[in-house]
């Protein structure tokens, strides 16, 4: 399907996107970021993003937190896997 005008193929994808999000907690406080890009630009979220080809979930979440927040984290546990499928 043609994805012209579709930022990165998310609206009408021809393959699945795998994403990660990190629940970073220190001293009883949770790290949030304000999204700078669509989807959900301007909204508050946990840091995260797409898994790159050949990357493990753990390395992807560590990379995303480092890129977005400048923090090198230790992944203690994978909490959950969920689906996010938005249909017309």
Biopython code that builds the backbone (N, CA, C, O; Angstrom):
import numpy as np
from Bio.PDB.StructureBuilder import StructureBuilder

atoms = [
    (1, "UNK", "N", (0.839, -1.181, 0.000)),
    (1, "UNK", "CA", (0.000, 0.000, 0.000)),
    (1, "UNK", "C", (0.880, 1.239, 0.000)),
    (1, "UNK", "O", (1.963, 1.223, 0.584)),
    (2, "UNK", "N", (0.445, 2.288, -0.629)),
    (2, "UNK", "CA", (1.191, 3.535, -0.719)),
    (2, "UNK", "C", (1.095, 4.294, 0.598)),
    (2, "UNK", "O", (-0.001, 4.563, 1.089)),
    (3, "UNK", "N", (2.239, 4.636, 1.162)),
    (3, "UNK", "CA", (2.278, 5.354, 2.437)),
    (3, "UNK", "C", (2.616, 6.823, 2.260)),
    (3, "UNK", "O", (3.088, 7.458, 3.203)),
    (4, "UNK", "N", (2.384, 7.389, 1.055)),
    (4, "UNK", "CA", (2.725, 8.796, 0.843)),
    (4, "UNK", "C", (1.917, 9.664, 1.794)),
    (4, "UNK", "O", (0.723, 9.442, 1.993)),
    (5, "UNK", "N", (2.574, 10.647, 2.373)),
    (5, "UNK", "CA", (1.941, 11.513, 3.354)),
    (5, "UNK", "C", (1.852, 10.867, 4.731)),
    (5, "UNK", "O", (1.410, 11.496, 5.692)),
    (6, "UNK", "N", (2.264, 9.638, 4.817)),
    (6, "UNK", "CA", (2.227, 8.870, 6.057)),
    (6, "UNK", "C", (3.635, 8.893, 6.620)),
    (6, "UNK", "O", (4.527, 8.221, 6.101)),
    (7, "UNK", "N", (3.839, 9.659, 7.673)),
    (7, "UNK", "CA", (5.148, 9.937, 8.250)),
    (7, "UNK", "C", (6.173, 8.823, 8.095)),
    (7, "UNK", "O", (7.211, 9.031, 7.466)),
    (8, "UNK", "N", (5.910, 7.658, 8.646)),
    (8, "UNK", "CA", (6.871, 6.558, 8.591)),
    (8, "UNK", "C", (6.191, 5.218, 8.362)),
    (8, "UNK", "O", (6.732, 4.178, 8.738)),
    (9, "UNK", "N", (5.024, 5.227, 7.756)),
    (9, "UNK", "CA", (4.329, 3.985, 7.465)),
    (9, "UNK", "C", (3.494, 3.436, 8.598)),
    (9, "UNK", "O", (3.036, 2.296, 8.522)),
    (10, "UNK", "N", (3.280, 4.211, 9.646)),
    (10, "UNK", "CA", (2.525, 3.711, 10.805)),
    (10, "UNK", "C", (1.038, 3.585, 10.541)),
    (10, "UNK", "O", (0.401, 2.680, 11.081)),
    (11, "UNK", "N", (0.459, 4.463, 9.726)),
    (11, "UNK", "CA", (-1.000, 4.465, 9.557)),
    (11, "UNK", "C", (-1.484, 3.302, 8.709)),
    (11, "UNK", "O", (-2.525, 2.719, 9.010)),
    (12, "UNK", "N", (-0.768, 2.956, 7.675)),
    (12, "UNK", "CA", (-1.138, 1.820, 6.827)),
    (12, "UNK", "C", (0.119, 0.983, 6.587)),
    (12, "UNK", "O", (0.634, 0.943, 5.470)),
    (13, "UNK", "N", (0.611, 0.314, 7.632)),
    (13, "UNK", "CA", (1.884, -0.400, 7.529)),
    (13, "UNK", "C", (1.786, -1.659, 6.679)),
    (13, "UNK", "O", (0.728, -2.281, 6.577)),
    (14, "UNK", "N", (2.912, -2.020, 6.073)),
    (14, "UNK", "CA", (2.984, -3.279, 5.343)),
    (14, "UNK", "C", (3.805, -4.304, 6.135)),
    (14, "UNK", "O", (4.104, -5.389, 5.637)),
    (15, "UNK", "N", (4.162, -3.950, 7.367)),
    (15, "UNK", "CA", (4.858, -4.863, 8.280)),
    (15, "UNK", "C", (4.616, -4.387, 9.710)),
    (15, "UNK", "O", (4.266, -3.226, 9.923)),
    (16, "UNK", "N", (4.797, -5.265, 10.683)),
    (16, "UNK", "CA", (4.583, -4.852, 12.076)),
    (16, "UNK", "C", (5.698, -3.933, 12.575)),
    (16, "UNK", "O", (6.842, -4.023, 12.130)),
    (17, "UNK", "N", (5.350, -3.065, 13.488)),
    (17, "UNK", "CA", (6.311, -2.227, 14.198)),
    (17, "UNK", "C", (6.402, -2.768, 15.624)),
    (17, "UNK", "O", (5.382, -2.992, 16.275)),
    (18, "UNK", "N", (7.605, -2.972, 16.095)),
    (18, "UNK", "CA", (7.805, -3.410, 17.472)),
    (18, "UNK", "C", (8.387, -2.231, 18.233)),
    (18, "UNK", "O", (9.403, -1.656, 17.841)),
    (19, "UNK", "N", (7.733, -1.886, 19.318)),
    (19, "UNK", "CA", (8.195, -0.758, 20.114)),
    (19, "UNK", "C", (8.455, -1.169, 21.548)),
    (19, "UNK", "O", (7.978, -2.206, 22.009)),
    (20, "UNK", "N", (9.215, -0.347, 22.246)),
    (20, "UNK", "CA", (9.524, -0.572, 23.656)),
    (20, "UNK", "C", (9.267, 0.710, 24.435)),
    (20, "UNK", "O", (9.314, 1.809, 23.881)),
    (21, "UNK", "N", (8.998, 0.556, 25.706)),
    (21, "UNK", "CA", (8.867, 1.682, 26.615)),
    (21, "UNK", "C", (9.509, 1.305, 27.936)),
    (21, "UNK", "O", (9.442, 0.150, 28.356)),
    (22, "UNK", "N", (10.123, 2.262, 28.585)),
    (22, "UNK", "CA", (10.848, 1.991, 29.828)),
    (22, "UNK", "C", (10.159, 2.658, 31.012)),
    (22, "UNK", "O", (9.895, 3.860, 31.002)),
    (23, "UNK", "N", (9.876, 1.862, 32.016)),
    (23, "UNK", "CA", (9.392, 2.400, 33.281)),
    (23, "UNK", "C", (10.623, 2.563, 34.163)),
    (23, "UNK", "O", (11.089, 1.611, 34.789)),
    (24, "UNK", "N", (11.144, 3.794, 34.202)),
    (24, "UNK", "CA", (12.372, 4.095, 34.937)),
    (24, "UNK", "C", (11.969, 4.710, 36.280)),
    (24, "UNK", "O", (11.335, 5.764, 36.333)),
    (25, "UNK", "N", (12.351, 4.027, 37.357)),
    (25, "UNK", "CA", (11.988, 4.481, 38.703)),
    (25, "UNK", "C", (13.254, 4.651, 39.528)),
    (25, "UNK", "O", (14.124, 3.780, 39.551)),
    (26, "UNK", "N", (13.338, 5.788, 40.202)),
    (26, "UNK", "CA", (14.457, 6.043, 41.122)),
    (26, "UNK", "C", (13.922, 6.851, 42.300)),
    (26, "UNK", "O", (13.221, 7.847, 42.118)),
    (27, "UNK", "N", (14.260, 6.412, 43.501)),
    (27, "UNK", "CA", (13.828, 7.096, 44.719)),
    (27, "UNK", "C", (12.319, 7.322, 44.746)),
    (27, "UNK", "O", (11.847, 8.363, 45.204)),
    (28, "UNK", "N", (11.560, 6.331, 44.247)),
    (28, "UNK", "CA", (10.102, 6.414, 44.272)),
    (28, "UNK", "C", (9.495, 7.326, 43.223)),
    (28, "UNK", "O", (8.291, 7.579, 43.250)),
    (29, "UNK", "N", (10.302, 7.822, 42.302)),
    (29, "UNK", "CA", (9.813, 8.730, 41.257)),
    (29, "UNK", "C", (9.951, 8.059, 39.897)),
    (29, "UNK", "O", (10.901, 7.314, 39.658)),
    (30, "UNK", "N", (8.991, 8.330, 39.002)),
    (30, "UNK", "CA", (8.953, 7.732, 37.672)),
    (30, "UNK", "C", (9.345, 8.772, 36.620)),
    (30, "UNK", "O", (8.851, 9.900, 36.641)),
    (31, "UNK", "N", (10.229, 8.392, 35.709)),
    (31, "UNK", "CA", (10.694, 9.276, 34.644)),
    (31, "UNK", "C", (9.663, 9.374, 33.530)),
    (31, "UNK", "O", (9.225, 8.353, 33.001)),
    (32, "UNK", "N", (9.273, 10.589, 33.168)),
    (32, "UNK", "CA", (8.387, 10.852, 32.037)),
    (32, "UNK", "C", (9.067, 11.808, 31.078)),
    (32, "UNK", "O", (9.895, 12.627, 31.476)),
    (33, "UNK", "N", (8.704, 11.692, 29.801)),
    (33, "UNK", "CA", (9.204, 12.623, 28.790)),
    (33, "UNK", "C", (8.000, 13.255, 28.089)),
    (33, "UNK", "O", (6.921, 12.665, 28.044)),
    (34, "UNK", "N", (8.192, 14.449, 27.548)),
    (34, "UNK", "CA", (7.151, 15.058, 26.734)),
    (34, "UNK", "C", (7.499, 14.773, 25.284)),
    (34, "UNK", "O", (8.573, 15.148, 24.815)),
    (35, "UNK", "N", (6.588, 14.106, 24.567)),
    (35, "UNK", "CA", (6.858, 13.656, 23.207)),
    (35, "UNK", "C", (7.086, 14.843, 22.270)),
    (35, "UNK", "O", (6.311, 15.799, 22.248)),
    (36, "UNK", "N", (8.173, 14.753, 21.497)),
    (36, "UNK", "CA", (8.527, 15.828, 20.576)),
    (36, "UNK", "C", (8.071, 15.591, 19.154)),
    (36, "UNK", "O", (8.127, 16.495, 18.320)),
    (37, "UNK", "N", (7.613, 14.365, 18.866)),
    (37, "UNK", "CA", (7.186, 14.003, 17.510)),
    (37, "UNK", "C", (5.871, 13.242, 17.573)),
    (37, "UNK", "O", (5.489, 12.711, 18.616)),
    (38, "UNK", "N", (5.191, 13.202, 16.436)),
    (38, "UNK", "CA", (3.988, 12.371, 16.329)),
    (38, "UNK", "C", (4.411, 10.904, 16.319)),
    (38, "UNK", "O", (5.521, 10.614, 15.872)),
    (39, "UNK", "N", (3.615, 9.993, 16.772)),
    (39, "UNK", "CA", (2.272, 10.215, 17.286)),
    (39, "UNK", "C", (2.281, 10.782, 18.709)),
    (39, "UNK", "O", (3.230, 10.585, 19.468)),
    (40, "UNK", "N", (1.226, 11.474, 19.039)),
    (40, "UNK", "CA", (1.013, 12.022, 20.388)),
    (40, "UNK", "C", (2.004, 13.118, 20.769)),
    (40, "UNK", "O", (2.374, 13.245, 21.936)),
    (41, "UNK", "N", (2.434, 13.907, 19.786)),
    (41, "UNK", "CA", (3.353, 15.020, 20.051)),
    (41, "UNK", "C", (2.787, 15.916, 21.156)),
    (41, "UNK", "O", (1.609, 16.274, 21.143)),
    (42, "UNK", "N", (3.658, 16.271, 22.116)),
    (42, "UNK", "CA", (3.268, 17.159, 23.206)),
    (42, "UNK", "C", (2.714, 16.449, 24.432)),
    (42, "UNK", "O", (2.624, 17.046, 25.505)),
    (43, "UNK", "N", (2.344, 15.185, 24.286)),
    (43, "UNK", "CA", (1.805, 14.440, 25.426)),
    (43, "UNK", "C", (2.940, 13.846, 26.248)),
    (43, "UNK", "O", (4.046, 13.636, 25.749)),
    (44, "UNK", "N", (2.643, 13.578, 27.527)),
    (44, "UNK", "CA", (3.622, 12.978, 28.423)),
    (44, "UNK", "C", (3.588, 11.465, 28.284)),
    (44, "UNK", "O", (2.523, 10.874, 28.106)),
    (45, "UNK", "N", (4.757, 10.839, 28.364)),
    (45, "UNK", "CA", (4.878, 9.406, 28.134)),
    (45, "UNK", "C", (6.123, 8.868, 28.838)),
    (45, "UNK", "O", (6.989, 9.626, 29.275)),
    (46, "UNK", "N", (6.187, 7.547, 28.935)),
    (46, "UNK", "CA", (7.445, 6.935, 29.349)),
    (46, "UNK", "C", (8.373, 6.951, 28.139)),
    (46, "UNK", "O", (7.888, 6.911, 27.008)),
    (47, "UNK", "N", (9.681, 7.006, 28.334)),
    (47, "UNK", "CA", (10.601, 7.010, 27.194)),
    (47, "UNK", "C", (10.561, 5.675, 26.453)),
    (47, "UNK", "O", (10.373, 4.622, 27.062)),
    (48, "UNK", "N", (10.739, 5.731, 25.147)),
    (48, "UNK", "CA", (10.753, 4.512, 24.349)),
    (48, "UNK", "C", (10.746, 4.809, 22.873)),
    (48, "UNK", "O", (10.837, 5.965, 22.459)),
    (49, "UNK", "N", (10.637, 3.771, 22.084)),
    (49, "UNK", "CA", (10.623, 3.918, 20.637)),
    (49, "UNK", "C", (10.662, 2.563, 19.954)),
    (49, "UNK", "O", (10.370, 1.536, 20.567)),
    (50, "UNK", "N", (11.027, 2.571, 18.676)),
    (50, "UNK", "CA", (11.008, 1.359, 17.866)),
    (50, "UNK", "C", (12.255, 0.502, 18.074)),
    (50, "UNK", "O", (13.357, 1.008, 18.282)),
    (51, "UNK", "N", (12.045, -0.800, 18.009)),
    (51, "UNK", "CA", (13.143, -1.762, 18.037)),
    (51, "UNK", "C", (13.743, -1.813, 16.639)),
    (51, "UNK", "O", (13.014, -1.924, 15.653)),
    (52, "UNK", "N", (15.064, -1.733, 16.547)),
    (52, "UNK", "CA", (15.741, -1.796, 15.251)),
    (52, "UNK", "C", (16.021, -3.243, 14.874)),
    (52, "UNK", "O", (16.104, -4.109, 15.746)),
    (53, "UNK", "N", (16.165, -3.506, 13.596)),
    (53, "UNK", "CA", (16.429, -4.847, 13.091)),
    (53, "UNK", "C", (17.670, -5.437, 13.764)),
    (53, "UNK", "O", (18.721, -4.797, 13.797)),
    (54, "UNK", "N", (17.550, -6.650, 14.298)),
    (54, "UNK", "CA", (18.666, -7.330, 14.945)),
    (54, "UNK", "C", (18.910, -6.931, 16.384)),
    (54, "UNK", "O", (19.876, -7.386, 16.997)),
    (55, "UNK", "N", (18.054, -6.091, 16.932)),
    (55, "UNK", "CA", (18.225, -5.580, 18.292)),
    (55, "UNK", "C", (17.317, -6.344, 19.257)),
    (55, "UNK", "O", (16.173, -6.649, 18.919)),
    (56, "UNK", "N", (17.811, -6.649, 20.433)),
    (56, "UNK", "CA", (16.964, -7.271, 21.454)),
    (56, "UNK", "C", (16.088, -6.205, 22.098)),
    (56, "UNK", "O", (16.359, -5.008, 21.995)),
    (57, "UNK", "N", (15.032, -6.665, 22.765)),
    (57, "UNK", "CA", (14.156, -5.730, 23.478)),
    (57, "UNK", "C", (14.946, -4.979, 24.540)),
    (57, "UNK", "O", (14.786, -3.768, 24.691)),
    (58, "UNK", "N", (15.788, -5.681, 25.270)),
    (58, "UNK", "CA", (16.588, -5.047, 26.325)),
    (58, "UNK", "C", (17.524, -3.983, 25.758)),
    (58, "UNK", "O", (17.601, -2.878, 26.294)),
    (59, "UNK", "N", (18.232, -4.306, 24.681)),
    (59, "UNK", "CA", (19.160, -3.311, 24.122)),
    (59, "UNK", "C", (18.402, -2.142, 23.504)),
    (59, "UNK", "O", (18.889, -1.012, 23.526)),
    (60, "UNK", "N", (17.213, -2.400, 22.949)),
    (60, "UNK", "CA", (16.411, -1.321, 22.367)),
    (60, "UNK", "C", (15.942, -0.338, 23.437)),
    (60, "UNK", "O", (16.015, 0.876, 23.247)),
    (61, "UNK", "N", (15.460, -0.869, 24.559)),
    (61, "UNK", "CA", (14.961, 0.020, 25.612)),
    (61, "UNK", "C", (16.113, 0.809, 26.239)),
    (61, "UNK", "O", (15.943, 1.982, 26.572)),
    (62, "UNK", "N", (17.273, 0.187, 26.404)),
    (62, "UNK", "CA", (18.440, 0.907, 26.936)),
    (62, "UNK", "C", (18.858, 2.027, 25.974)),
    (62, "UNK", "O", (19.141, 3.147, 26.402)),
    (63, "UNK", "N", (18.893, 1.713, 24.666)),
    (63, "UNK", "CA", (19.283, 2.710, 23.653)),
    (63, "UNK", "C", (18.306, 3.874, 23.637)),
    (63, "UNK", "O", (18.720, 5.033, 23.602)),
    (64, "UNK", "N", (17.016, 3.575, 23.663)),
    (64, "UNK", "CA", (16.000, 4.639, 23.597)),
    (64, "UNK", "C", (16.093, 5.579, 24.801)),
    (64, "UNK", "O", (16.012, 6.796, 24.636)),
    (65, "UNK", "N", (16.260, 5.032, 26.004)),
    (65, "UNK", "CA", (16.376, 5.886, 27.195)),
    (65, "UNK", "C", (17.656, 6.719, 27.122)),
    (65, "UNK", "O", (17.647, 7.892, 27.493)),
    (66, "UNK", "N", (18.742, 6.137, 26.655)),
    (66, "UNK", "CA", (19.991, 6.884, 26.514)),
    (66, "UNK", "C", (19.844, 7.999, 25.484)),
    (66, "UNK", "O", (20.292, 9.121, 25.720)),
    (67, "UNK", "N", (19.218, 7.700, 24.336)),
    (67, "UNK", "CA", (19.028, 8.720, 23.293)),
    (67, "UNK", "C", (18.115, 9.846, 23.756)),
    (67, "UNK", "O", (18.407, 11.020, 23.529)),
    (68, "UNK", "N", (17.013, 9.490, 24.402)),
    (68, "UNK", "CA", (16.006, 10.490, 24.761)),
    (68, "UNK", "C", (16.328, 11.257, 26.039)),
    (68, "UNK", "O", (15.948, 12.420, 26.176)),
    (69, "UNK", "N", (17.031, 10.611, 26.982)),
    (69, "UNK", "CA", (17.208, 11.205, 28.305)),
    (69, "UNK", "C", (18.658, 11.324, 28.746)),
    (69, "UNK", "O", (18.950, 11.986, 29.742)),
    (70, "UNK", "N", (19.572, 10.687, 28.014)),
    (70, "UNK", "CA", (20.977, 10.724, 28.404)),
    (70, "UNK", "C", (21.273, 9.893, 29.640)),
    (70, "UNK", "O", (22.247, 10.145, 30.350)),
    (71, "UNK", "N", (20.421, 8.891, 29.897)),
    (71, "UNK", "CA", (20.578, 8.048, 31.081)),
    (71, "UNK", "C", (20.844, 6.615, 30.634)),
    (71, "UNK", "O", (20.101, 6.061, 29.823)),
    (72, "UNK", "N", (21.913, 6.018, 31.170)),
    (72, "UNK", "CA", (22.219, 4.619, 30.902)),
    (72, "UNK", "C", (21.561, 3.791, 31.996)),
    (72, "UNK", "O", (21.948, 3.877, 33.162)),
    (73, "UNK", "N", (20.566, 2.988, 31.623)),
    (73, "UNK", "CA", (19.799, 2.228, 32.616)),
    (73, "UNK", "C", (20.213, 0.762, 32.650)),
    (73, "UNK", "O", (20.870, 0.259, 31.739)),
    (74, "UNK", "N", (19.816, 0.101, 33.713)),
    (74, "UNK", "CA", (19.940, -1.348, 33.838)),
    (74, "UNK", "C", (18.522, -1.900, 33.770)),
    (74, "UNK", "O", (17.663, -1.492, 34.551)),
    (75, "UNK", "N", (18.270, -2.817, 32.850)),
    (75, "UNK", "CA", (16.947, -3.424, 32.710)),
    (75, "UNK", "C", (16.840, -4.565, 33.715)),
    (75, "UNK", "O", (17.593, -5.537, 33.652)),
    (76, "UNK", "N", (15.899, -4.435, 34.637)),
    (76, "UNK", "CA", (15.714, -5.452, 35.667)),
    (76, "UNK", "C", (14.710, -6.513, 35.254)),
    (76, "UNK", "O", (14.853, -7.682, 35.610)),
    (77, "UNK", "N", (13.695, -6.107, 34.503)),
    (77, "UNK", "CA", (12.610, -7.030, 34.197)),
    (77, "UNK", "C", (11.831, -6.531, 32.982)),
    (77, "UNK", "O", (11.633, -5.328, 32.808)),
    (78, "UNK", "N", (11.393, -7.472, 32.144)),
    (78, "UNK", "CA", (10.452, -7.155, 31.066)),
    (78, "UNK", "C", (9.063, -7.317, 31.679)),
    (78, "UNK", "O", (8.696, -8.407, 32.117)),
    (79, "UNK", "N", (8.291, -6.227, 31.709)),
    (79, "UNK", "CA", (7.026, -6.255, 32.430)),
    (79, "UNK", "C", (5.869, -6.845, 31.639)),
    (79, "UNK", "O", (5.123, -7.672, 32.164)),
    (80, "UNK", "N", (5.705, -6.432, 30.379)),
    (80, "UNK", "CA", (4.499, -6.824, 29.662)),
    (80, "UNK", "C", (4.667, -6.620, 28.169)),
    (80, "UNK", "O", (5.453, -5.784, 27.723)),
    (81, "UNK", "N", (3.925, -7.385, 27.415)),
    (81, "UNK", "CA", (3.820, -7.187, 25.970)),
    (81, "UNK", "C", (2.358, -6.876, 25.676)),
    (81, "UNK", "O", (1.465, -7.566, 26.168)),
    (82, "UNK", "N", (2.108, -5.842, 24.878)),
    (82, "UNK", "CA", (0.739, -5.463, 24.533)),
    (82, "UNK", "C", (0.627, -5.218, 23.036)),
    (82, "UNK", "O", (1.628, -5.025, 22.345)),
    (83, "UNK", "N", (-0.605, -5.229, 22.549)),
    (83, "UNK", "CA", (-0.899, -4.912, 21.148)),
    (83, "UNK", "C", (-1.464, -3.503, 21.078)),
    (83, "UNK", "O", (-2.186, -3.062, 21.972)),
    (84, "UNK", "N", (-1.129, -2.811, 20.014)),
    (84, "UNK", "CA", (-1.733, -1.509, 19.734)),
    (84, "UNK", "C", (-2.074, -1.474, 18.256)),
    (84, "UNK", "O", (-1.253, -1.089, 17.424)),
    (85, "UNK", "N", (-3.287, -1.878, 17.942)),
    (85, "UNK", "CA", (-3.741, -1.930, 16.553)),
    (85, "UNK", "C", (-4.898, -0.957, 16.407)),
    (85, "UNK", "O", (-5.935, -1.113, 17.050)),
    (86, "UNK", "N", (-4.718, 0.043, 15.563)),
    (86, "UNK", "CA", (-5.747, 1.063, 15.346)),
    (86, "UNK", "C", (-6.304, 0.856, 13.941)),
    (86, "UNK", "O", (-5.572, 0.929, 12.954)),
    (87, "UNK", "N", (-7.586, 0.599, 13.866)),
    (87, "UNK", "CA", (-8.227, 0.353, 12.573)),
    (87, "UNK", "C", (-9.081, 1.554, 12.182)),
    (87, "UNK", "O", (-9.549, 2.305, 13.037)),
    (88, "UNK", "N", (-9.274, 1.723, 10.875)),
    (88, "UNK", "CA", (-10.151, 2.795, 10.364)),
    (88, "UNK", "C", (-11.578, 2.545, 10.809)),
    (88, "UNK", "O", (-12.472, 3.328, 10.486)),
]
sb = StructureBuilder()
sb.init_structure("model")
sb.init_model(0)
sb.init_chain("A")
sb.init_seg("    ")
for serial, (resi, resn, name, xyz) in enumerate(atoms, 1):
    if name == "N":
        sb.init_residue(resn, " ", resi, " ")
    sb.init_atom(name, np.array(xyz, "f"), 0.0, 1.0, " ", f" {name:<3s}", serial, name[0])
structure = sb.get_structure()
